[in-house]
Amino acid sequence: MSPYVHIVLIHGADLVEENIIPIGQLSEDAQESRHKDARNFRRDFARKSCRKFTNKDLMSRLFLTSDPLRSSKLFKYREKQEMREEVKQLLDFSSE
């Protein structure tokens, strides 16, 4: 039996009980999304003169975008527009 199979089968219940974060939050979606951000930030915003400056600029941008207050000022969101009355009537299924 491989060590990974042993860990899952024998110690899996203990790991789930002692885990601080729920199992559903351990997906790779957030990690993949941040990897895409890091790649774009490195390409668009980082100095490429040396690795030290590149990593410093990349980490600064990642920290900036992870802060909710600064992130809300960094990215401008479109204001929500009110739906026209015709659209509301088309979407209203309760009248049938």
MMTF fields as JSON, N, C-alpha, C and O atoms, coordinates in Angstrom:
{
  "mmtfVersion": "1.0.0",
  "mmtfProducer": "UNKNOWN",
  "numBonds": 383,
  "numAtoms": 384,
  "numGroups": 96,
  "numChains": 1,
  "numModels": 1,
  "chainsPerModel": [1],
  "groupsPerChain": [96],
  "chainIdList": ["A"],
  "bondAtomList": [4, 2, 8, 6, 12, 10, 16, 14, 20, 18, 24, 22, 28, 26, 32, 30, 36, 34, 40, 38, 44, 42, 48, 46, 52, 50, 56, 54, 60, 58, 64, 62, 68, 66, 72, 70, 76, 74, 80, 78, 84, 82, 88, 86, 92, 90, 96, 94, 100, 98, 104, 102, 108, 106, 112, 110, 116, 114, 120, 118, 124, 122, 128, 126, 132, 130, 136, 134, 140, 138, 144, 142, 148, 146, 152, 150, 156, 154, 160, 158, 164, 162, 168, 166, 172, 170, 176, 174, 180, 178, 184, 182, 188, 186, 192, 190, 196, 194, 200, 198, 204, 202, 208, 206, 212, 210, 216, 214, 220, 218, 224, 222, 228, 226, 232, 230, 236, 234, 240, 238, 244, 242, 248, 246, 252, 250, 256, 254, 260, 258, 264, 262, 268, 266, 272, 270, 276, 274, 280, 278, 284, 282, 288, 286, 292, 290, 296, 294, 300, 298, 304, 302, 308, 306, 312, 310, 316, 314, 320, 318, 324, 322, 328, 326, 332, 330, 336, 334, 340, 338, 344, 342, 348, 346, 352, 350, 356, 354, 360, 358, 364, 362, 368, 366, 372, 370, 376, 374, 380, 378],
  "bondOrderList": [1, 1, 1, 1, 1, 1, 1, 1, 1, 1, 1, 1, 1, 1, 1, 1, 1, 1, 1, 1, 1, 1, 1, 1, 1, 1, 1, 1, 1, 1, 1, 1, 1, 1, 1, 1, 1, 1, 1, 1, 1, 1, 1, 1, 1, 1, 1, 1, 1, 1, 1, 1, 1, 1, 1, 1, 1, 1, 1, 1, 1, 1, 1, 1, 1, 1, 1, 1, 1, 1, 1, 1, 1, 1, 1, 1, 1, 1, 1, 1, 1, 1, 1, 1, 1, 1, 1, 1, 1, 1, 1, 1, 1, 1, 1],
  "groupList": [{"groupName": "MET", "atomNameList": ["N", "CA", "C", "O"], "elementList": ["N", "C", "C", "O"], "formalChargeList": [0, 0, 0, 0], "bondAtomList": [1, 0, 2, 1, 3, 2], "bondOrderList": [1, 1, 2], "singleLetterCode": "M", "chemCompType": "L-PEPTIDE LINKING"}, {"groupName": "SER", "atomNameList": ["N", "CA", "C", "O"], "elementList": ["N", "C", "C", "O"], "formalChargeList": [0, 0, 0, 0], "bondAtomList": [1, 0, 2, 1, 3, 2], "bondOrderList": [1, 1, 2], "singleLetterCode": "S", "chemCompType": "L-PEPTIDE LINKING"}, {"groupName": "PRO", "atomNameList": ["N", "CA", "C", "O"], "elementList": ["N", "C", "C", "O"], "formalChargeList": [0, 0, 0, 0], "bondAtomList": [1, 0, 2, 1, 3, 2], "bondOrderList": [1, 1, 2], "singleLetterCode": "P", "chemCompType": "L-PEPTIDE LINKING"}, {"groupName": "TYR", "atomNameList": ["N", "CA", "C", "O"], "elementList": ["N", "C", "C", "O"], "formalChargeList": [0, 0, 0, 0], "bondAtomList": [1, 0, 2, 1, 3, 2], "bondOrderList": [1, 1, 2], "singleLetterCode": "Y", "chemCompType": "L-PEPTIDE LINKING"}, {"groupName": "VAL", "atomNameList": ["N", "CA", "C", "O"], "elementList": ["N", "C", "C", "O"], "formalChargeList": [0, 0, 0, 0], "bondAtomList": [1, 0, 2, 1, 3, 2], "bondOrderList": [1, 1, 2], "singleLetterCode": "V", "chemCompType": "L-PEPTIDE LINKING"}, {"groupName": "HIS", "atomNameList": ["N", "CA", "C", "O"], "elementList": ["N", "C", "C", "O"], "formalChargeList": [0, 0, 0, 0], "bondAtomList": [1, 0, 2, 1, 3, 2], "bondOrderList": [1, 1, 2], "singleLetterCode": "H", "chemCompType": "L-PEPTIDE LINKING"}, {"groupName": "ILE", "atomNameList": ["N", "CA", "C", "O"], "elementList": ["N", "C", "C", "O"], "formalChargeList": [0, 0, 0, 0], "bondAtomList": [1, 0, 2, 1, 3, 2], "bondOrderList": [1, 1, 2], "singleLetterCode": "I", "chemCompType": "L-PEPTIDE LINKING"}, {"groupName": "LEU", "atomNameList": ["N", "CA", "C", "O"], "elementList": ["N", "C", "C", "O"], "formalChargeList": [0, 0, 0, 0], "bondAtomList": [1, 0, 2, 1, 3, 2], "bondOrderList": [1, 1, 2], "singleLetterCode": "L", "chemCompType": "L-PEPTIDE LINKING"}, {"groupName": "GLY", "atomNameList": ["N", "CA", "C", "O"], "elementList": ["N", "C", "C", "O"], "formalChargeList": [0, 0, 0, 0], "bondAtomList": [1, 0, 2, 1, 3, 2], "bondOrderList": [1, 1, 2], "singleLetterCode": "G", "chemCompType": "PEPTIDE LINKING"}, {"groupName": "ALA", "atomNameList": ["N", "CA", "C", "O"], "elementList": ["N", "C", "C", "O"], "formalChargeList": [0, 0, 0, 0], "bondAtomList": [1, 0, 2, 1, 3, 2], "bondOrderList": [1, 1, 2], "singleLetterCode": "A", "chemCompType": "L-PEPTIDE LINKING"}, {"groupName": "ASP", "atomNameList": ["N", "CA", "C", "O"], "elementList": ["N", "C", "C", "O"], "formalChargeList": [0, 0, 0, 0], "bondAtomList": [1, 0, 2, 1, 3, 2], "bondOrderList": [1, 1, 2], "singleLetterCode": "D", "chemCompType": "L-PEPTIDE LINKING"}, {"groupName": "GLU", "atomNameList": ["N", "CA", "C", "O"], "elementList": ["N", "C", "C", "O"], "formalChargeList": [0, 0, 0, 0], "bondAtomList": [1, 0, 2, 1, 3, 2], "bondOrderList": [1, 1, 2], "singleLetterCode": "E", "chemCompType": "L-PEPTIDE LINKING"}, {"groupName": "ASN", "atomNameList": ["N", "CA", "C", "O"], "elementList": ["N", "C", "C", "O"], "formalChargeList": [0, 0, 0, 0], "bondAtomList": [1, 0, 2, 1, 3, 2], "bondOrderList": [1, 1, 2], "singleLetterCode": "N", "chemCompType": "L-PEPTIDE LINKING"}, {"groupName": "GLN", "atomNameList": ["N", "CA", "C", "O"], "elementList": ["N", "C", "C", "O"], "formalChargeList": [0, 0, 0, 0], "bondAtomList": [1, 0, 2, 1, 3, 2], "bondOrderList": [1, 1, 2], "singleLetterCode": "Q", "chemCompType": "L-PEPTIDE LINKING"}, {"groupName": "ARG", "atomNameList": ["N", "CA", "C", "O"], "elementList": ["N", "C", "C", "O"], "formalChargeList": [0, 0, 0, 0], "bondAtomList": [1, 0, 2, 1, 3, 2], "bondOrderList": [1, 1, 2], "singleLetterCode": "R", "chemCompType": "L-PEPTIDE LINKING"}, {"groupName": "LYS", "atomNameList": ["N", "CA", "C", "O"], "elementList": ["N", "C", "C", "O"], "formalChargeList": [0, 0, 0, 0], "bondAtomList": [1, 0, 2, 1, 3, 2], "bondOrderList": [1, 1, 2], "singleLetterCode": "K", "chemCompType": "L-PEPTIDE LINKING"}, {"groupName": "PHE", "atomNameList": ["N", "CA", "C", "O"], "elementList": ["N", "C", "C", "O"], "formalChargeList": [0, 0, 0, 0], "bondAtomList": [1, 0, 2, 1, 3, 2], "bondOrderList": [1, 1, 2], "singleLetterCode": "F", "chemCompType": "L-PEPTIDE LINKING"}, {"groupName": "CYS", "atomNameList": ["N", "CA", "C", "O"], "elementList": ["N", "C", "C", "O"], "formalChargeList": [0, 0, 0, 0], "bondAtomList": [1, 0, 2, 1, 3, 2], "bondOrderList": [1, 1, 2], "singleLetterCode": "C", "chemCompType": "L-PEPTIDE LINKING"}, {"groupName": "THR", "atomNameList": ["N", "CA", "C", "O"], "elementList": ["N", "C", "C", "O"], "formalChargeList": [0, 0, 0, 0], "bondAtomList": [1, 0, 2, 1, 3, 2], "bondOrderList": [1, 1, 2], "singleLetterCode": "T", "chemCompType": "L-PEPTIDE LINKING"}],
  "groupTypeList": [0, 1, 2, 3, 4, 5, 6, 4, 7, 6, 5, 8, 9, 10, 7, 4, 11, 11, 12, 6, 6, 2, 6, 8, 13, 7, 1, 11, 10, 9, 13, 11, 1, 14, 5, 15, 10, 9, 14, 12, 16, 14, 14, 10, 16, 9, 14, 15, 1, 17, 14, 15, 16, 18, 12, 15, 10, 7, 0, 1, 14, 7, 16, 7, 18, 1, 10, 2, 7, 14, 1, 1, 15, 7, 16, 15, 3, 14, 11, 15, 13, 11, 0, 14, 11, 11, 4, 15, 13, 7, 7, 10, 16, 1, 1, 11],
  "groupIdList": [1, 2, 3, 4, 5, 6, 7, 8, 9, 10, 11, 12, 13, 14, 15, 16, 17, 18, 19, 20, 21, 22, 23, 24, 25, 26, 27, 28, 29, 30, 31, 32, 33, 34, 35, 36, 37, 38, 39, 40, 41, 42, 43, 44, 45, 46, 47, 48, 49, 50, 51, 52, 53, 54, 55, 56, 57, 58, 59, 60, 61, 62, 63, 64, 65, 66, 67, 68, 69, 70, 71, 72, 73, 74, 75, 76, 77, 78, 79, 80, 81, 82, 83, 84, 85, 86, 87, 88, 89, 90, 91, 92, 93, 94, 95, 96],
  "secStructList": [7, 7, 2, 2, 2, 2, 2, 2, 2, 2, 2, 2, 2, 2, 2, 2, 2, 2, 7, 1, 1, 7, 4, 4, 4, 4, 7, 1, 2, 2, 2, 2, 2, 2, 2, 2, 2, 2, 2, 2, 2, 2, 2, 2, 2, 1, 7, 7, 1, 1, 2, 2, 2, 2, 2, 2, 2, 2, 2, 2, 2, 2, 2, 2, 2, 2, 1, 2, 2, 2, 2, 2, 2, 2, 1, 7, 7, 7, 7, 7, 7, 7, 7, 7, 2, 2, 2, 2, 2, 2, 2, 7, 7, 6, 6, 7],
  "xCoordList": [0.858, 0.0, 0.898, 1.849, 0.578, 1.398, 1.139, 0.087, 2.089, 1.921, 0.71, 0.057, 0.408, -0.727, -2.057, -2.955, -2.174, -3.388, -3.536, -4.641, -2.441, -2.463, -2.939, -3.767, -2.418, -2.801, -4.289, -4.972, -4.796, -6.211, -7.111, -8.09, -6.796, -7.666, -7.587, -8.618, -6.416, -6.255, -6.433, -7.101, -5.846, -5.85, -6.786, -6.788, -7.577, -8.444, -9.465, -9.665, -10.115, -11.133, -10.506, -11.09, -9.324, -8.638, -8.272, -8.398, -7.817, -7.463, -8.684, -8.595, -9.813, -11.029, -11.503, -11.908, -11.458, -11.912, -11.017, -11.521, -9.721, -8.777, -8.491, -7.77, -9.043, -8.774, -9.489, -10.667, -8.799, -9.383, -10.285, -11.351, -9.867, -10.612, -11.511, -11.066, -12.761, -13.632, -13.054, -12.373, -13.331, -12.769, -13.162, -12.365, -14.363, -14.822, -14.005, -13.976, -13.336, -12.546, -11.126, -10.318, -10.829, -9.484, -9.367, -8.435, -10.286, -10.216, -9.08, -8.556, -8.719, -7.601, -8.039, -7.201, -9.319, -9.804, -9.179, -8.748, -9.131, -8.549, -7.062, -6.55, -6.379, -4.95, -4.698, -3.773, -5.509, -5.341, -5.65, -4.993, -6.644, -6.99, -5.857, -5.519, -5.27, -4.161, -2.925, -2.137, -2.75, -1.62, -1.793, -0.826, -3.03, -3.309, -3.042, -2.474, -3.456, -3.175, -1.675, -1.185, -0.948, 0.504, 1.176, 2.082, 0.739, 1.322, 1.051, 1.942, -0.178, -0.51, 0.215, 0.696, 0.3, 1.006, 2.485, 3.085, 3.079, 4.498, 4.721, 5.694, 3.809, 3.946, 3.71, 4.433, 2.699, 2.273, 2.846, 3.031, 3.131, 3.448, 4.815, 5.206, 5.539, 6.792, 7.99, 8.011, 8.988, 10.253, 10.977, 11.016, 11.534, 12.185, 13.694, 14.352, 14.248, 15.691, 16.441, 17.535, 15.87, 16.481, 15.389, 14.302, 15.683, 14.698, 14.227, 13.061, 15.121, 14.772, 13.699, 12.723, 13.862, 12.875, 11.561, 10.479, 11.664, 10.467, 9.633, 8.422, 10.276, 9.557, 9.01, 7.915, 9.765, 9.286, 8.039, 7.062, 8.068, 6.913, 5.716, 4.58, 5.967, 4.9, 4.244, 3.017, 5.044, 4.487, 3.747, 2.715, 4.25, 3.557, 2.183, 1.205, 2.104, 0.826, -0.125, -1.32, 0.387, -0.469, -0.999, -2.169, -0.153, -0.62, -1.66, -2.644, -1.441, -2.378, -3.74, -4.764, -3.77, -5.053, -5.706, -6.894, -4.984, -5.603, -6.261, -7.04, -5.976, -6.59, -7.932, -7.965, -9.046, -10.364, -10.547, -11.134, -10.064, -10.254, -9.491, -10.05, -8.219, -7.419, -7.867, -7.84, -8.269, -8.708, -9.97, -10.131, -10.86, -12.084, -11.77, -12.502, -10.699, -10.31, -9.498, -9.495, -8.813, -7.979, -8.832, -8.555, -9.862, -10.72, -12.029, -12.71, -12.371, -13.631, -14.706, -14.526, -15.805, -16.908, -17.98, -18.197, -18.641, -19.742, -20.904, -21.158, -21.6, -22.776, -23.901, -24.042, -24.694, -25.795, -26.886, -27.299, -27.343, -28.371, -29.731, -29.842, -30.752, -32.109, -32.625, -32.37, -33.361, -33.932, -35.14, -35.906, -35.282, -36.452, -37.701, -37.613, -38.838, -40.107, -40.443, -41.023, -40.086, -40.354, -39.563, -40.065, -38.336, -37.492, -38.046, -38.073, -38.489, -39.084, -40.325, -40.554, -41.135, -42.34, -41.98, -42.654, -40.936, -40.518, -40.002, -40.184, -39.365, -38.803, -39.801, -39.508, -40.978, -41.963, -42.75, -43.601, -42.45, -43.106, -44.31, -45.055, -44.51, -45.594, -46.954, -47.967, -47.016, -48.297, -48.883, -50.018, -48.174, -48.665, -49.677, -50.186],
  "yCoordList": [-1.175, 0.0, 1.23, 1.325, 2.17, 3.38, 4.251, 4.142, 5.109, 5.959, 6.892, 7.168, 7.375, 8.278, 7.567, 8.108, 6.364, 5.583, 5.261, 5.325, 4.918, 4.637, 5.857, 5.732, 7.024, 8.247, 8.515, 8.839, 8.384, 8.668, 7.648, 8.023, 6.365, 5.331, 5.227, 5.093, 5.285, 5.063, 6.356, 6.358, 7.442, 8.682, 9.745, 10.869, 9.433, 10.413, 11.031, 12.246, 10.211, 10.734, 11.679, 12.711, 11.331, 12.208, 13.545, 14.594, 13.504, 14.745, 15.643, 16.862, 15.04, 15.826, 16.44, 17.602, 15.682, 16.193, 17.309, 18.274, 17.205, 18.158, 19.341, 20.261, 19.329, 20.385, 21.663, 21.624, 22.783, 24.065, 24.575, 25.13, 24.394, 24.866, 23.74, 22.596, 24.038, 22.994, 22.433, 23.137, 21.178, 20.487, 21.181, 21.208, 21.738, 22.387, 23.608, 23.998, 24.222, 25.415, 25.08, 25.98, 23.823, 23.426, 23.154, 22.474, 23.667, 23.434, 24.258, 25.177, 23.914, 24.579, 25.77, 26.398, 26.1, 27.191, 28.528, 29.281, 28.823, 30.093, 30.152, 31.191, 29.04, 28.991, 29.195, 29.912, 28.572, 28.731, 30.163, 30.702, 30.77, 32.143, 33.096, 33.992, 32.91, 33.77, 33.527, 34.446, 32.297, 32.026, 32.804, 33.337, 32.866, 33.64, 35.125, 35.812, 35.622, 37.015, 37.264, 38.263, 36.355, 36.521, 36.558, 37.359, 35.703, 35.68, 37.005, 37.557, 37.506, 38.771, 39.949, 40.836, 39.968, 41.051, 41.037, 42.094, 39.849, 39.758, 40.277, 40.982, 39.923, 40.35, 41.85, 42.509, 42.401, 43.772, 44.827, 45.971, 44.48, 45.507, 45.379, 46.275, 44.313, 44.096, 44.569, 44.469, 45.088, 45.431, 44.133, 43.212, 44.071, 42.839, 42.981, 42.223, 43.972, 44.176, 43.112, 42.708, 42.658, 41.55, 40.811, 41.345, 39.608, 38.763, 39.357, 39.209, 40.018, 40.619, 41.689, 41.708, 42.578, 43.626, 43.037, 43.504, 42.017, 41.379, 40.78, 40.995, 40.027, 39.403, 40.436, 40.262, 41.515, 42.564, 43.237, 43.448, 43.57, 44.191, 43.237, 43.655, 41.981, 40.988, 40.833, 40.839, 40.695, 40.54, 41.791, 41.692, 42.955, 44.193, 44.247, 44.634, 43.863, 43.881, 42.83, 43.092, 41.65, 40.609, 41.028, 40.795, 41.648, 42.14, 43.235, 43.291, 44.098, 45.191, 44.654, 45.153, 43.651, 43.12, 42.199, 41.908, 41.729, 40.865, 41.672, 41.113, 42.96, 43.818, 44.311, 44.988, 43.993, 44.373, 45.886, 46.336, 46.672, 48.119, 48.72, 49.49, 48.37, 48.905, 48.329, 49.018, 47.088, 46.462, 47.129, 47.274, 47.533, 48.188, 49.542, 49.99, 50.205, 51.475, 51.265, 52.119, 50.132, 49.847, 49.517, 49.986, 48.714, 48.289, 49.055, 49.042, 49.704, 50.452, 49.516, 48.89, 49.442, 48.599, 49.458, 50.61, 48.872, 49.582, 49.672, 48.752, 50.791, 50.941, 50.08, 49.914, 49.542, 48.696, 49.549, 50.564, 49.132, 49.88, 49.245, 48.033, 50.082, 49.606, 48.967, 49.466, 47.846, 47.18, 47.952, 48.532, 47.942, 48.585, 47.768, 46.584, 48.403, 47.764, 46.6, 45.605, 46.717, 45.632, 44.371, 43.252, 44.578, 43.439, 42.779, 41.551, 43.571, 43.009, 42.193, 41.144, 42.675, 41.931, 40.633, 39.623, 40.632, 39.399, 38.359, 37.157, 38.828, 37.921, 37.498, 36.61, 38.118, 37.81, 36.56, 36.617, 35.432, 34.167, 33.918, 32.961, 34.765, 34.532, 34.851, 34.425, 35.582, 35.959, 34.854, 34.989, 33.791, 32.702, 31.853, 30.895],
  "zCoordList": [0.0, 0.0, 0.0, 0.777, -0.888, -0.957, 0.273, 0.903, 0.61, 1.791, 1.689, 2.695, 0.488, 0.326, 0.559, 1.204, 0.035, 0.248, 1.729, 2.269, 2.387, 3.819, 4.608, 5.511, 4.269, 4.986, 4.823, 5.795, 3.602, 3.355, 4.036, 4.681, 3.904, 4.453, 5.97, 6.63, 6.52, 7.956, 8.752, 9.786, 8.284, 9.059, 8.506, 9.009, 7.495, 6.853, 7.788, 7.772, 8.604, 9.528, 10.552, 10.884, 11.05, 12.015, 11.38, 12.012, 10.128, 9.441, 9.237, 9.382, 8.901, 8.692, 10.005, 10.03, 11.088, 12.393, 12.916, 13.49, 12.736, 13.302, 12.388, 12.775, 11.191, 10.232, 10.643, 11.0, 10.599, 10.968, 9.851, 10.119, 8.613, 7.447, 6.95, 6.862, 6.626, 6.056, 4.756, 4.01, 4.504, 3.345, 2.042, 1.104, 1.961, 0.74, 0.368, -0.799, 1.347, 1.065, 0.618, 0.389, 0.497, 0.11, -1.387, -1.816, -2.176, -3.615, -4.215, -3.585, -5.423, -6.087, -6.923, -7.571, -6.93, -7.768, -7.4, -8.273, -6.1, -5.665, -5.99, -6.408, -5.796, -6.092, -7.585, -7.967, -8.417, -9.86, -10.293, -11.183, -9.665, -9.998, -9.619, -10.392, -8.435, -8.02, -8.879, -9.104, -9.359, -10.255, -11.556, -12.1, -12.052, -13.259, -13.0, -13.848, -11.818, -11.458, -11.4, -11.927, -10.759, -10.625, -11.993, -12.221, -12.89, -14.232, -14.959, -15.605, -14.849, -15.503, -14.859, -15.564, -13.535, -12.851, -13.205, -13.406, -13.284, -13.636, -15.05, -15.316, -15.955, -17.346, -17.51, -18.258, -16.816, -17.082, -16.137, -16.551, -14.882, -13.899, -13.223, -12.475, -13.459, -12.738, -13.559, -14.786, -12.836, -13.501, -13.824, -13.009, -14.993, -15.427, -15.526, -16.237, -14.798, -14.863, -14.073, -14.466, -12.971, -12.234, -11.46, -11.241, -11.06, -10.405, -9.071, -8.703, -8.359, -7.071, -7.248, -6.498, -8.225, -8.468, -8.995, -8.639, -9.838, -10.374, -9.253, -9.195, -8.359, -7.251, -6.275, -5.741, -6.035, -5.135, -5.707, -4.988, -6.985, -7.617, -7.649, -7.425, -7.924, -7.962, -6.594, -6.495, -5.539, -4.198, -3.752, -3.088, -4.101, -3.753, -4.407, -3.768, -5.665, -6.372, -5.806, -5.667, -5.48, -4.903, -3.536, -3.233, -2.702, -1.405, -1.583, -0.846, -2.557, -2.81, -3.215, -2.747, -4.07, -4.527, -3.509, -3.641, -2.501, -1.492, -0.379, 0.393, -0.273, 0.742, 0.214, -0.814, 0.886, 0.348, 0.204, -0.78, 1.152, 1.083, -0.089, -0.87, -0.212, -1.32, -2.658, -3.677, -2.651, -3.888, -4.419, -5.631, -3.529, -3.991, -4.616, -5.499, -4.179, -4.783, -6.058, -6.945, -6.147, -7.309, -8.53, -9.634, -8.329, -9.431, -9.362, -8.336, -10.422, -10.487, -11.05, -12.095, -10.34, -10.773, -11.428, -11.051, -12.413, -13.044, -12.071, -11.294, -12.128, -11.293, -11.849, -13.061, -10.94, -11.354, -11.983, -11.421, -13.144, -13.842, -13.566, -13.384, -13.541, -13.33, -14.623, -15.719, -14.477, -15.647, -16.157, -15.387, -17.446, -18.03, -17.696, -17.37, -17.78, -17.42, -18.36, -17.926, -19.636, -20.585, -20.215, -20.316, -19.793, -19.409, -18.162, -18.074, -17.199, -15.985, -16.301, -15.698, -17.252, -17.627, -18.325, -18.122, -19.141, -19.811, -18.808, -19.002, -17.75, -16.756, -15.696, -14.895, -15.672, -14.649, -15.065, -15.952, -14.408, -14.711, -13.8, -14.014, -12.791, -11.844, -12.431, -11.876, -13.532, -14.131, -14.999, -15.455, -15.24, -16.096, -15.4, -15.983]
}
